[in-house]
Amino acid sequence: MSKLSIPSVERRNTYPTSDGKPMAETDTHRDLMTALIETLKAF
């Protein structure tokens, strides 16, 4: 039986959690969010 050897590659991606600016929100996003919240409240 042969053993497959996979080389270890360490990948470190750094993604910023915040740039200090508010996230963009469009009218469509806000309307959909409001509709979803109201629908969930109905249940």
mmCIF file of the N, C-alpha and C atoms, coordinates in Angstrom:
data_MODEL
# 
_entry.id   MODEL 
# 
loop_
_atom_site.group_PDB 
_atom_site.id 
_atom_site.type_symbol 
_atom_site.label_atom_id 
_atom_site.label_alt_id 
_atom_site.label_comp_id 
_atom_site.label_asym_id 
_atom_site.label_entity_id 
_atom_site.label_seq_id 
_atom_site.pdbx_PDB_ins_code 
_atom_site.Cartn_x 
_atom_site.Cartn_y 
_atom_site.Cartn_z 
_atom_site.occupancy 
_atom_site.B_iso_or_equiv 
_atom_site.pdbx_formal_charge 
_atom_site.auth_seq_id 
_atom_site.auth_comp_id 
_atom_site.auth_asym_id 
_atom_site.auth_atom_id 
_atom_site.pdbx_PDB_model_num 
ATOM 1   N N  . MET A 1 1  ? 0.849   -1.161 0.000  1.00 0.00 ? 1  MET A N  1 
ATOM 2   C CA . MET A 1 1  ? 0.000   0.000  0.000  1.00 0.00 ? 1  MET A CA 1 
ATOM 3   C C  . MET A 1 1  ? 0.901   1.231  0.000  1.00 0.00 ? 1  MET A C  1 
ATOM 4   N N  . SER A 1 2  ? 0.638   2.160  -0.888 1.00 0.00 ? 2  SER A N  1 
ATOM 5   C CA . SER A 1 2  ? 1.453   3.377  -0.923 1.00 0.00 ? 2  SER A CA 1 
ATOM 6   C C  . SER A 1 2  ? 0.699   4.519  -0.249 1.00 0.00 ? 2  SER A C  1 
ATOM 7   N N  . LYS A 1 3  ? 1.464   5.391  0.295  1.00 0.00 ? 3  LYS A N  1 
ATOM 8   C CA . LYS A 1 3  ? 0.873   6.523  1.006  1.00 0.00 ? 3  LYS A CA 1 
ATOM 9   C C  . LYS A 1 3  ? 1.079   7.777  0.168  1.00 0.00 ? 3  LYS A C  1 
ATOM 10  N N  . LEU A 1 4  ? 0.007   8.504  -0.072 1.00 0.00 ? 4  LEU A N  1 
ATOM 11  C CA . LEU A 1 4  ? 0.071   9.726  -0.855 1.00 0.00 ? 4  LEU A CA 1 
ATOM 12  C C  . LEU A 1 4  ? 0.559   10.859 0.040  1.00 0.00 ? 4  LEU A C  1 
ATOM 13  N N  . SER A 1 5  ? 1.611   11.507 -0.395 1.00 0.00 ? 5  SER A N  1 
ATOM 14  C CA . SER A 1 5  ? 2.163   12.607 0.389  1.00 0.00 ? 5  SER A CA 1 
ATOM 15  C C  . SER A 1 5  ? 1.764   13.934 -0.267 1.00 0.00 ? 5  SER A C  1 
ATOM 16  N N  . ILE A 1 6  ? 1.032   14.732 0.483  1.00 0.00 ? 6  ILE A N  1 
ATOM 17  C CA . ILE A 1 6  ? 0.591   16.039 -0.014 1.00 0.00 ? 6  ILE A CA 1 
ATOM 18  C C  . ILE A 1 6  ? 1.430   17.103 0.680  1.00 0.00 ? 6  ILE A C  1 
ATOM 19  N N  . PRO A 1 7  ? 2.114   17.923 -0.098 1.00 0.00 ? 7  PRO A N  1 
ATOM 20  C CA . PRO A 1 7  ? 2.930   18.961 0.525  1.00 0.00 ? 7  PRO A CA 1 
ATOM 21  C C  . PRO A 1 7  ? 2.070   19.949 1.300  1.00 0.00 ? 7  PRO A C  1 
ATOM 22  N N  . SER A 1 8  ? 2.586   20.365 2.426  1.00 0.00 ? 8  SER A N  1 
ATOM 23  C CA . SER A 1 8  ? 1.861   21.312 3.262  1.00 0.00 ? 8  SER A CA 1 
ATOM 24  C C  . SER A 1 8  ? 2.106   22.728 2.754  1.00 0.00 ? 8  SER A C  1 
ATOM 25  N N  . VAL A 1 9  ? 1.028   23.385 2.388  1.00 0.00 ? 9  VAL A N  1 
ATOM 26  C CA . VAL A 1 9  ? 1.120   24.765 1.923  1.00 0.00 ? 9  VAL A CA 1 
ATOM 27  C C  . VAL A 1 9  ? 0.283   25.609 2.871  1.00 0.00 ? 9  VAL A C  1 
ATOM 28  N N  . GLU A 1 10 ? 0.945   26.515 3.521  1.00 0.00 ? 10 GLU A N  1 
ATOM 29  C CA . GLU A 1 10 ? 0.225   27.366 4.460  1.00 0.00 ? 10 GLU A CA 1 
ATOM 30  C C  . GLU A 1 10 ? -0.192  28.643 3.733  1.00 0.00 ? 10 GLU A C  1 
ATOM 31  N N  . ARG A 1 11 ? -1.470  28.888 3.718  1.00 0.00 ? 11 ARG A N  1 
ATOM 32  C CA . ARG A 1 11 ? -1.996  30.093 3.083  1.00 0.00 ? 11 ARG A CA 1 
ATOM 33  C C  . ARG A 1 11 ? -2.641  30.959 4.145  1.00 0.00 ? 11 ARG A C  1 
ATOM 34  N N  . ARG A 1 12 ? -2.246  32.166 4.170  1.00 0.00 ? 12 ARG A N  1 
ATOM 35  C CA . ARG A 1 12 ? -2.822  33.096 5.130  1.00 0.00 ? 12 ARG A CA 1 
ATOM 36  C C  . ARG A 1 12 ? -3.348  34.305 4.385  1.00 0.00 ? 12 ARG A C  1 
ATOM 37  N N  . ASN A 1 13 ? -4.643  34.330 4.226  1.00 0.00 ? 13 ASN A N  1 
ATOM 38  C CA . ASN A 1 13 ? -5.289  35.498 3.636  1.00 0.00 ? 13 ASN A CA 1 
ATOM 39  C C  . ASN A 1 13 ? -5.763  36.380 4.767  1.00 0.00 ? 13 ASN A C  1 
ATOM 40  N N  . THR A 1 14 ? -5.513  37.630 4.645  1.00 0.00 ? 14 THR A N  1 
ATOM 41  C CA . THR A 1 14 ? -5.994  38.557 5.661  1.00 0.00 ? 14 THR A CA 1 
ATOM 42  C C  . THR A 1 14 ? -7.076  39.425 5.045  1.00 0.00 ? 14 THR A C  1 
ATOM 43  N N  . TYR A 1 15 ? -8.234  39.341 5.625  1.00 0.00 ? 15 TYR A N  1 
ATOM 44  C CA . TYR A 1 15 ? -9.368  40.130 5.182  1.00 0.00 ? 15 TYR A CA 1 
ATOM 45  C C  . TYR A 1 15 ? -9.701  41.129 6.273  1.00 0.00 ? 15 TYR A C  1 
ATOM 46  N N  . PRO A 1 16 ? -9.758  42.396 5.937  1.00 0.00 ? 16 PRO A N  1 
ATOM 47  C CA . PRO A 1 16 ? -10.073 43.386 6.967  1.00 0.00 ? 16 PRO A CA 1 
ATOM 48  C C  . PRO A 1 16 ? -11.485 43.203 7.483  1.00 0.00 ? 16 PRO A C  1 
ATOM 49  N N  . THR A 1 17 ? -11.659 43.338 8.778  1.00 0.00 ? 17 THR A N  1 
ATOM 50  C CA . THR A 1 17 ? -12.999 43.227 9.348  1.00 0.00 ? 17 THR A CA 1 
ATOM 51  C C  . THR A 1 17 ? -13.713 44.561 9.328  1.00 0.00 ? 17 THR A C  1 
ATOM 52  N N  . SER A 1 18 ? -12.963 45.634 9.245  1.00 0.00 ? 18 SER A N  1 
ATOM 53  C CA . SER A 1 18 ? -13.585 46.949 9.187  1.00 0.00 ? 18 SER A CA 1 
ATOM 54  C C  . SER A 1 18 ? -12.580 47.960 8.662  1.00 0.00 ? 18 SER A C  1 
ATOM 55  N N  . ASP A 1 19 ? -13.067 48.857 7.850  1.00 0.00 ? 19 ASP A N  1 
ATOM 56  C CA . ASP A 1 19 ? -12.207 49.934 7.387  1.00 0.00 ? 19 ASP A CA 1 
ATOM 57  C C  . ASP A 1 19 ? -12.624 51.260 8.024  1.00 0.00 ? 19 ASP A C  1 
ATOM 58  N N  . GLY A 1 20 ? -13.547 51.149 9.010  1.00 0.00 ? 20 GLY A N  1 
ATOM 59  C CA . GLY A 1 20 ? -13.992 52.342 9.704  1.00 0.00 ? 20 GLY A CA 1 
ATOM 60  C C  . GLY A 1 20 ? -15.122 53.074 9.011  1.00 0.00 ? 20 GLY A C  1 
ATOM 61  N N  . LYS A 1 21 ? -15.530 52.576 7.859  1.00 0.00 ? 21 LYS A N  1 
ATOM 62  C CA . LYS A 1 21 ? -16.614 53.214 7.108  1.00 0.00 ? 21 LYS A CA 1 
ATOM 63  C C  . LYS A 1 21 ? -17.859 52.340 7.194  1.00 0.00 ? 21 LYS A C  1 
ATOM 64  N N  . PRO A 1 22 ? -19.055 52.959 7.196  1.00 0.00 ? 22 PRO A N  1 
ATOM 65  C CA . PRO A 1 22 ? -20.277 52.140 7.220  1.00 0.00 ? 22 PRO A CA 1 
ATOM 66  C C  . PRO A 1 22 ? -20.428 51.365 5.912  1.00 0.00 ? 22 PRO A C  1 
ATOM 67  N N  . MET A 1 23 ? -21.079 50.211 6.010  1.00 0.00 ? 23 MET A N  1 
ATOM 68  C CA . MET A 1 23 ? -21.305 49.411 4.806  1.00 0.00 ? 23 MET A CA 1 
ATOM 69  C C  . MET A 1 23 ? -22.350 50.089 3.936  1.00 0.00 ? 23 MET A C  1 
ATOM 70  N N  . ALA A 1 24 ? -22.200 49.921 2.647  1.00 0.00 ? 24 ALA A N  1 
ATOM 71  C CA . ALA A 1 24 ? -23.130 50.536 1.704  1.00 0.00 ? 24 ALA A CA 1 
ATOM 72  C C  . ALA A 1 24 ? -24.493 49.861 1.802  1.00 0.00 ? 24 ALA A C  1 
ATOM 73  N N  . GLU A 1 25 ? -25.521 50.636 1.697  1.00 0.00 ? 25 GLU A N  1 
ATOM 74  C CA . GLU A 1 25 ? -26.881 50.116 1.735  1.00 0.00 ? 25 GLU A CA 1 
ATOM 75  C C  . GLU A 1 25 ? -27.691 50.873 0.701  1.00 0.00 ? 25 GLU A C  1 
ATOM 76  N N  . THR A 1 26 ? -28.280 50.144 -0.220 1.00 0.00 ? 26 THR A N  1 
ATOM 77  C CA . THR A 1 26 ? -29.102 50.789 -1.242 1.00 0.00 ? 26 THR A CA 1 
ATOM 78  C C  . THR A 1 26 ? -30.562 50.739 -0.817 1.00 0.00 ? 26 THR A C  1 
ATOM 79  N N  . ASP A 1 27 ? -31.382 51.487 -1.508 1.00 0.00 ? 27 ASP A N  1 
ATOM 80  C CA . ASP A 1 27 ? -32.818 51.467 -1.226 1.00 0.00 ? 27 ASP A CA 1 
ATOM 81  C C  . ASP A 1 27 ? -33.382 50.064 -1.397 1.00 0.00 ? 27 ASP A C  1 
ATOM 82  N N  . THR A 1 28 ? -32.912 49.352 -2.405 1.00 0.00 ? 28 THR A N  1 
ATOM 83  C CA . THR A 1 28 ? -33.395 47.985 -2.648 1.00 0.00 ? 28 THR A CA 1 
ATOM 84  C C  . THR A 1 28 ? -33.036 47.076 -1.479 1.00 0.00 ? 28 THR A C  1 
ATOM 85  N N  . HIS A 1 29 ? -31.799 47.168 -1.000 1.00 0.00 ? 29 HIS A N  1 
ATOM 86  C CA . HIS A 1 29 ? -31.390 46.343 0.142  1.00 0.00 ? 29 HIS A CA 1 
ATOM 87  C C  . HIS A 1 29 ? -32.243 46.654 1.368  1.00 0.00 ? 29 HIS A C  1 
ATOM 88  N N  . ARG A 1 30 ? -32.464 47.923 1.623  1.00 0.00 ? 30 ARG A N  1 
ATOM 89  C CA . ARG A 1 30 ? -33.244 48.322 2.793  1.00 0.00 ? 30 ARG A CA 1 
ATOM 90  C C  . ARG A 1 30 ? -34.691 47.831 2.664  1.00 0.00 ? 30 ARG A C  1 
ATOM 91  N N  . ASP A 1 31 ? -35.273 47.960 1.464  1.00 0.00 ? 31 ASP A N  1 
ATOM 92  C CA . ASP A 1 31 ? -36.650 47.507 1.254  1.00 0.00 ? 31 ASP A CA 1 
ATOM 93  C C  . ASP A 1 31 ? -36.775 46.001 1.437  1.00 0.00 ? 31 ASP A C  1 
ATOM 94  N N  . LEU A 1 32 ? -35.819 45.251 0.896  1.00 0.00 ? 32 LEU A N  1 
ATOM 95  C CA . LEU A 1 32 ? -35.852 43.792 1.041  1.00 0.00 ? 32 LEU A CA 1 
ATOM 96  C C  . LEU A 1 32 ? -35.666 43.379 2.499  1.00 0.00 ? 32 LEU A C  1 
ATOM 97  N N  . MET A 1 33 ? -34.776 44.066 3.196  1.00 0.00 ? 33 MET A N  1 
ATOM 98  C CA . MET A 1 33 ? -34.551 43.750 4.601  1.00 0.00 ? 33 MET A CA 1 
ATOM 99  C C  . MET A 1 33 ? -35.806 44.022 5.426  1.00 0.00 ? 33 MET A C  1 
ATOM 100 N N  . THR A 1 34 ? -36.456 45.138 5.166  1.00 0.00 ? 34 THR A N  1 
ATOM 101 C CA . THR A 1 34 ? -37.680 45.482 5.877  1.00 0.00 ? 34 THR A CA 1 
ATOM 102 C C  . THR A 1 34 ? -38.784 44.463 5.578  1.00 0.00 ? 34 THR A C  1 
ATOM 103 N N  . ALA A 1 35 ? -38.921 44.082 4.324  1.00 0.00 ? 35 ALA A N  1 
ATOM 104 C CA . ALA A 1 35 ? -39.942 43.096 3.944  1.00 0.00 ? 35 ALA A CA 1 
ATOM 105 C C  . ALA A 1 35 ? -39.672 41.760 4.625  1.00 0.00 ? 35 ALA A C  1 
ATOM 106 N N  . LEU A 1 36 ? -38.417 41.346 4.684  1.00 0.00 ? 36 LEU A N  1 
ATOM 107 C CA . LEU A 1 36 ? -38.073 40.086 5.337  1.00 0.00 ? 36 LEU A CA 1 
ATOM 108 C C  . LEU A 1 36 ? -38.383 40.140 6.829  1.00 0.00 ? 36 LEU A C  1 
ATOM 109 N N  . ILE A 1 37 ? -38.027 41.217 7.469  1.00 0.00 ? 37 ILE A N  1 
ATOM 110 C CA . ILE A 1 37 ? -38.294 41.355 8.905  1.00 0.00 ? 37 ILE A CA 1 
ATOM 111 C C  . ILE A 1 37 ? -39.795 41.319 9.174  1.00 0.00 ? 37 ILE A C  1 
ATOM 112 N N  . GLU A 1 38 ? -40.574 42.019 8.386  1.00 0.00 ? 38 GLU A N  1 
ATOM 113 C CA . GLU A 1 38 ? -42.025 42.032 8.571  1.00 0.00 ? 38 GLU A CA 1 
ATOM 114 C C  . GLU A 1 38 ? -42.626 40.656 8.309  1.00 0.00 ? 38 GLU A C  1 
ATOM 115 N N  . THR A 1 39 ? -42.103 39.938 7.323  1.00 0.00 ? 39 THR A N  1 
ATOM 116 C CA . THR A 1 39 ? -42.597 38.585 7.043  1.00 0.00 ? 39 THR A CA 1 
ATOM 117 C C  . THR A 1 39 ? -42.284 37.660 8.204  1.00 0.00 ? 39 THR A C  1 
ATOM 118 N N  . LEU A 1 40 ? -41.089 37.751 8.749  1.00 0.00 ? 40 LEU A N  1 
ATOM 119 C CA . LEU A 1 40 ? -40.736 36.908 9.888  1.00 0.00 ? 40 LEU A CA 1 
ATOM 120 C C  . LEU A 1 40 ? -41.565 37.244 11.118 1.00 0.00 ? 40 LEU A C  1 
ATOM 121 N N  . LYS A 1 41 ? -41.886 38.508 11.321 1.00 0.00 ? 41 LYS A N  1 
ATOM 122 C CA . LYS A 1 41 ? -42.722 38.912 12.455 1.00 0.00 ? 41 LYS A CA 1 
ATOM 123 C C  . LYS A 1 41 ? -44.112 38.299 12.351 1.00 0.00 ? 41 LYS A C  1 
ATOM 124 N N  . ALA A 1 42 ? -44.618 38.119 11.128 1.00 0.00 ? 42 ALA A N  1 
ATOM 125 C CA . ALA A 1 42 ? -45.952 37.563 10.920 1.00 0.00 ? 42 ALA A CA 1 
ATOM 126 C C  . ALA A 1 42 ? -46.027 36.107 11.383 1.00 0.00 ? 42 ALA A C  1 
ATOM 127 N N  . PHE A 1 43 ? -44.892 35.437 11.390 1.00 0.00 ? 43 PHE A N  1 
ATOM 128 C CA . PHE A 1 43 ? -44.855 34.042 11.832 1.00 0.00 ? 43 PHE A CA 1 
ATOM 129 C C  . PHE A 1 43 ? -44.444 33.971 13.271 1.00 0.00 ? 43 PHE A C  1 
# 
